[in-house]
């Protein structure tokens, strides 16, 4: 069975200014996704903020912060 990585990109500053209703709706949507897809999910959880990111380029760690660049690894 193929395996996939799903990343949900969002503005990291939104939760700090979101209303309790918005936070609840987001949590409910994530819960509904997990419930609907539970049998095929292997793991899940939140990753850290981009300020704590670490990129590995050609096997060399590079901590420049500010985001993660994703490229296809086919070839």
Helices and strands as residue ranges (DSSP letters): H 14-17, H 20-37, G 38-40, G 50-52, E 55-57, E 60-62
